C-alpha cells in the first residue's frame, strides 16, 4: 500500500531505486546488444513487478518510456499523480523529475520499458510534458522486447532492434507534432553524424528516407531552413572543427573522417567556410581554450 502524498513538489523528488524480492526484470543492454546504440537507445527491459517497487529521478538525463501490459502503476509528477493502466504509454522526458511505483490497490504490474538517449535523434521529446496515454503499439513493442531478450545471440537481433525503433518512432509521432517523414528525416540526419565519411548525395538521402528528392528538399527547408546538402555540409564542418580543436589527428585523417578523399580539397572547402585553414583553426581554437582555462583558474584563485 502506498502512503505517499498525491501531489509532490519539485524539491521532494530524489534519485531512488527500490526493487523488492518479488520483482523480476530482464535487461536489454548495449554491451550485449550494440545495435541499440545505432538507434540511440540507452537500454531497455521487461519487468514483472510485485510488492515493493519505486523508481525516482530528480533530474534525469535520458527519456524514459513505460509500456504497460497488465496490472498497473502510478507516476508522481510535480503537482500531480497519474494512474498507469494496461495498454498505456508513460512518457517521461529528460530533465523532468518523476517517481513511479506499483499502483494503489494493484497486486502486480507487467511492463516493458526503454531509456532513450537525449540526443538529436530524440530531440523532439525535449520540452514535452510528461504524460500517460493509451496507444495500440504497446501490444507490439512489449512482446517484441521480450522476444529480443531471447534472440540476443542470434543475427535476428539487428532486425528486431530496427523494428522496435520503427514502432517507437510511429508511437511518438502523436507527441511531437511531426509527420512520419519529418521524424524519419530528423533521425537520419542525427545518424549521419556518425556516417559523415560516406559519400552522400540528395538521391541517396531521399532513398534512405523513402521519398523523392523534391519532397526531401521541402521537408529539410521546413525542419532546418536549408536544403539537405547544406545541412550535411554544416554537420561536416561542425565535426571537422571539433576534431581539429580536440584531437591530434592529421588534417588528412580528419578530411577522410568527414567525407573528403584528400586534404587539399578539404582544406580548400574548410577555408571557404571559416576563412581559416585547418591548421590556423586548430591553433586559434586551442589558444582560445587555453585563455578560457587561464581565466577560470584566476577566478577560482580569487
C-alpha positions in Angstrom: 0.0 0.0 0.0 1.2 3.5 -0.9 1.3 6.3 1.6 2.9 9.0 -0.5 1.2 12.3 -1.0 -1.0 12.6 -4.0 0.9 15.7 -5.2 4.6 16.1 -4.8 6.5 19.3 -5.0 9.6 19.6 -7.2 12.0 19.5 -4.3 10.6 16.3 -2.9 11.9 14.1 -5.8 15.0 12.1 -5.3 17.0 9.5 -7.2 15.8 6.2 -5.8 15.5 2.6 -6.9 13.7 0.1 -4.6 13.2 -3.4 -6.1 11.6 -5.9 -3.8 12.4 -9.6 -3.7 9.2 -10.5 -5.6 10.1 -8.3 -8.6 11.7 -9.8 -11.7 13.4 -8.0 -14.6 15.1 -8.8 -17.9 17.6 -6.2 -19.1 18.5 -5.3 -22.7 21.9 -3.5 -22.5 24.1 -2.1 -25.2 27.1 -4.3 -24.1 25.1 -7.3 -25.2 23.0 -5.6 -28.0 25.4 -3.0 -29.6 22.7 -2.2 -32.2 20.8 -0.3 -29.5 23.5 2.4 -29.8 22.8 2.8 -33.6 19.3 3.9 -32.7 20.3 6.0 -29.7 18.5 3.6 -27.3 20.4 3.6 -24.0 18.9 0.4 -22.6 15.6 -1.4 -22.0 13.9 -4.2 -20.2 10.9 -6.2 -19.4 9.5 -6.2 -15.8 7.2 -8.3 -13.7 6.6 -6.3 -10.5 5.0 -7.2 -7.2 5.4 -5.8 -3.7 7.9 -3.0 -3.1 8.9 -1.2 -6.3 9.8 2.5 -6.5 11.9 4.3 -9.2 12.5 8.0 -8.9 14.7 10.5 -10.7 15.3 14.1 -9.7 17.0 15.4 -12.9 17.2 12.5 -15.4 19.5 13.0 -18.4 17.6 10.4 -20.6 14.0 10.0 -21.8 12.0 7.2 -20.1 9.1 5.3 -21.7 7.0 2.6 -19.9 4.7 0.2 -21.9 2.1 -1.3 -19.5 0.7 -4.7 -20.4 -1.1 -5.8 -17.2 -1.8 -4.7 -13.7 -0.9 -1.1 -13.1 1.2 1.6 -11.6 1.2 5.2 -10.8 3.6 8.0 -11.6 4.1 11.1 -9.4 5.0 14.3 -11.3 5.4 17.8 -9.9 1.9 18.8 -8.6 0.0 15.7 -9.9 -0.2 11.9 -9.9 -1.3 9.8 -12.9 -2.6 6.3 -12.9 -0.9 3.9 -15.3 -3.3 1.3 -16.8 -2.8 -1.6 -19.3 -2.3 -0.5 -22.9 -0.8 2.8 -21.9 2.5 4.5 -22.6 4.1 6.6 -19.9 6.3 9.3 -21.4 8.8 10.9 -19.0 11.1 13.3 -20.9 14.6 14.1 -19.8 15.2 16.9 -17.2 11.8 16.4 -15.6 11.5 14.7 -12.2 9.3 11.7 -11.6 8.6 8.8 -9.2 6.7 5.7 -10.4 5.6 2.7 -8.4 3.0 0.0 -8.1 -0.5 1.5 -8.3 -2.8 1.9 -5.3 -4.6 -1.5 -4.7 -2.6 -3.2 -7.5 -1.1 -6.6 -6.8 1.2 -6.6 -9.8 2.5 -4.5 -12.8 3.7 -6.0 -16.0 5.5 -3.7 -18.4 8.4 -3.2 -20.8 10.5 0.0 -20.7 13.0 1.9 -22.8 15.5 4.6 -21.9 16.3 6.9 -24.9 19.4 9.0 -25.2 18.8 12.7 -25.0 20.4 13.0 -28.5 19.4 14.7 -31.7 17.6 11.6 -32.8 15.0 12.1 -30.0 15.4 15.8 -29.5 11.7 16.3 -30.4 11.0 15.0 -26.9 12.8 17.8 -25.2 10.4 20.1 -23.5 7.5 17.8 -24.0 5.2 17.3 -20.9 5.3 14.1 -19.1 2.1 12.2 -19.6 0.3 8.8 -19.7 -1.7 7.9 -22.8 -3.2 4.9 -24.5 -1.6 3.5 -27.7 -2.0 0.3 -29.6 1.7 0.0 -30.2 2.1 -1.1 -26.6 0.9 -4.6 -27.7 3.5 -4.7 -30.4 6.6 -3.2 -28.7 6.3 -5.1 -25.4 6.3 -8.6 -26.9 9.0 -7.6 -29.3 11.3 -6.5 -26.5 10.6 -9.8 -24.7 11.5 -11.7 -27.8 14.6 -9.7 -28.3 15.9 -10.8 -25.0 15.7 -14.4 -26.2 17.4 -13.5 -29.6 20.5 -11.6 -28.1 22.9 -14.2 -29.5 21.3 -14.5 -33.0 21.7 -12.5 -36.2 17.9 -11.6 -36.0 18.7 -9.2 -33.2 19.7 -6.4 -35.5 16.4 -6.6 -37.4 14.4 -6.7 -34.2 16.1 -3.6 -32.8 15.4 -1.8 -36.0 11.7 -2.8 -35.8 11.4 -1.7 -32.2 12.9 1.7 -33.2 10.5 2.0 -36.1 7.5 1.2 -33.9 8.7 3.6 -31.3 9.0 6.4 -33.9 5.5 5.8 -35.0 4.2 5.9 -31.5 6.0 9.2 -30.7 4.6 10.9 -33.8 1.5 11.6 -31.7 3.6 13.5 -29.1 6.0 15.6 -31.2 3.6 17.0 -33.8 6.0 15.9 -36.6 4.8 13.8 -39.6 6.2 10.4 -40.0 8.5 11.6 -42.8 9.7 14.6 -40.8 10.6 12.4 -37.8 12.4 10.0 -40.2 14.4 12.8 -41.7 15.4 14.1 -38.3 16.5 10.6 -37.3 18.5 10.1 -40.5 20.4 13.4 -40.1 21.2 12.6 -36.5 22.6 9.2 -37.6 24.6 10.9 -40.3 26.8 12.5 -37.7 28.4 9.0 -37.3 28.5 8.4 -41.1 30.0 11.6 -42.4 32.8 9.7 -44.1 30.5 8.1 -46.6 29.6 9.6 -50.0 26.2 11.1 -49.7 24.0 12.6 -52.5 20.5 14.1 -52.5 19.3 11.0 -54.3 20.9 8.6 -51.7 19.4 10.6 -48.8 16.0 10.6 -50.4 16.2 6.8 -50.9 17.2 6.5 -47.2 14.0 8.2 -46.1 11.8 6.7 -48.8 10.7 9.9 -50.6 11.5 11.9 -53.7 14.3 14.4 -53.9 11.9 17.4 -54.2 10.0 16.2 -51.2 13.2 15.8 -49.2 14.1 19.3 -50.0 10.8 20.6 -48.8 11.0 18.8 -45.5 14.5 19.9 -44.9 13.6 23.5 -45.6 10.8 23.2 -43.1 12.9 21.5 -40.4 16.3 23.2 -40.8 15.6 26.2 -43.1 18.1 24.8 -45.6 18.4 22.0 -48.1 19.7 18.5 -47.4 23.2 19.0 -48.8 23.6 22.3 -46.9 22.6 20.6 -43.7 25.1 17.8 -44.4 27.8 20.4 -45.1 27.1 22.0 -41.7 27.4 18.7 -39.9 30.7 18.0 -41.6 32.0 21.5 -40.7 30.9 21.0 -37.1 32.6 17.6 -36.8 35.8 18.8 -38.5 36.0 21.8 -36.1 35.6 19.5 -33.1 38.3 17.1 -34.3 40.7 20.0 -35.1 40.2 21.5 -31.7 40.3 18.4 -29.6 42.4 15.8 -31.4 45.9 15.4 -32.7 44.7 13.8 -35.9 46.5 14.8 -39.1 44.4 17.1 -41.4 44.3 14.2 -44.0 42.7 11.9 -41.4 40.1 14.5 -40.4 39.4 15.1 -44.1 38.6 11.4 -44.6 36.6 11.3 -41.4 34.2 13.9 -42.7 33.9 12.7 -46.3 36.8 14.2 -48.2 39.2 11.9 -50.1 42.2 14.2 -49.9 43.5 17.0 -47.6 43.8 19.6 -50.4 40.1 19.6 -51.3 39.1 19.5 -47.6 41.4 22.5 -46.8 40.0 24.5 -49.7 36.4 23.8 -48.6 37.2 24.5 -44.9 38.9 27.8 -45.7 35.9 28.8 -47.8 33.5 28.1 -44.9 35.5 29.5 -42.0 38.1 32.0 -43.5 40.9 29.9 -41.9 42.9 26.9 -43.0 42.5 23.8 -40.8 45.9 24.4 -39.2 45.0 28.1 -38.4 41.7 27.0 -37.0 43.3 24.4 -34.8 45.8 26.9 -33.4 43.1 29.5 -32.9 40.8 27.1 -31.1 43.5 25.8 -28.8 44.7 29.3 -28.0 41.2 30.4 -27.1 40.6 27.3 -25.0 43.9 27.9 -23.1 42.9 31.5 -22.4 39.5 30.5 -21.1 41.1 27.9 -18.8 43.5 30.5 -17.5 40.6 32.9 -16.9 38.7 30.2 -14.9 41.9 29.5 -12.8 42.3 33.1 -12.0 38.7 33.4 -10.9 39.0 30.3 -8.7 42.1 31.7 -7.1 40.3 34.9 -6.1 
